[in-house]
Amino acid sequence: MVKVEAEKPAKFAEGLGYQKLSVIFIIACIFGDVYEIILNFCFHFFGNNGEIFLERRSAVIYGPFSVIYGVGAVILAKFLAERGLKWWQIFIRGALICGIAEIVLGYLQIFFTGTSSWDYSSHWLSFANGLSSPLIIFLWGFVALIFIKFIYPLICKLTDKIPAKIGSKVLNIVMILLVIDMLISFSAVVRWNYRHEGKQPFTPYGQFLDSVYPDDFMKKAYPNMEFIKK
């Protein structure tokens, strides 16, 4: 008799497909937001005689999500994870990959929204109109090394324990809500820049954005965002 092997139960976020990358994206977005808040707090606390300063650093209007960190983590996982690279290879490639990604995203933000969320012009040898510097590139390499060696394996272990059906449903819901959040946030920032330039809304959606997300609201949502003259 021919033995028929039992089918293995489906695993949640197996391999480096959509589910695993989506989980990585969400976790990195949240981590990046918390990291930015803590870093900004420490900068003010130690640089301004114990000043307590908490500033919102999220890239979206609803929720603690810093999208650039999510994008960076997905790129790192896709190109550096599970490739048997040595630590110095991860460091150098991670620094280059994330450094380039940050510059590209910075230029895309300026081009599409007329705004910028970071400026390293005060750093030594800054380049790309202040969107990067040698120090930032070095820090990205360090972040890449920590992520690939410690955080990525931990994420894999945690996702292996999540039931496939429950994990898939929850992940799909979270991703749909996050995509909607990003679209609304992007539209609101674009419209905010148009108002800054004195342009009136010419669609019902533009009028909706003006009424629901006025300047005062946007300044609180994005306190570190600046308008860029094109």
NORVENRA-V861713 format. One line per field, one symbol per residue. ss: DSSP state (H for helix, E for strand, L for the rest). phi: phi as a letter, one per 40 degrees, with the letter a starting at -180 (. if undefined). psi: psi as a letter, one per 20 degrees, with the letter a starting at -180 (. if undefined). Layout:
BEGIN
ss = ???
phi = ???
psi = ???
END
This chain:
BEGIN
ss = LLLLLLLLLLLLLLLLLHHHHHHHHHHHHHHHHHHHHHHHHHHHHHHLLLLLLLLLLLLLLLLLLLHHHHHHHHHHHHHHLLLLLLHHHHHHHHHHHHHHHHHHHHHHHHHHHLEELLLLLLLLLLELLLLELHHHHHHHHHHHHHHHHHHHHHHHHHHHLLLHHHHHHHHHHHHHHHHHHHHHHHHHHHHHHHHHLLLLLLLHHHHHHHHHLLHHHHHHHLLLLEELLL
phi = .cccccccccbcfcgbcdccccccccccccdccccccccccccccccbfgccbbbcbccbcbhcbbccccccccccccbbcfbgccccccccccccccccccccccccccccbgbbbaabccccfcaffgcaadcccccccccccccccbcddcccccccccddccccccccccccccccdccccccccccccccccgcccbbdccccccccbcdccccccbcbcbcbcc
psi = qppopqppqqqplqblaggghgggggghggghggggggghghghgiillkpoopppjqirgormoohhhggghgggghihqkjkqrhhgggghgggghgggggghghhggghikrqiqokhiqpkqalkjirrhgggghhggggggghhggghggggghhippggggggggggghghhggghggggghgghghghhjjpqqjqhhghghhhhmrggghhhhmhjpqqpp.
END
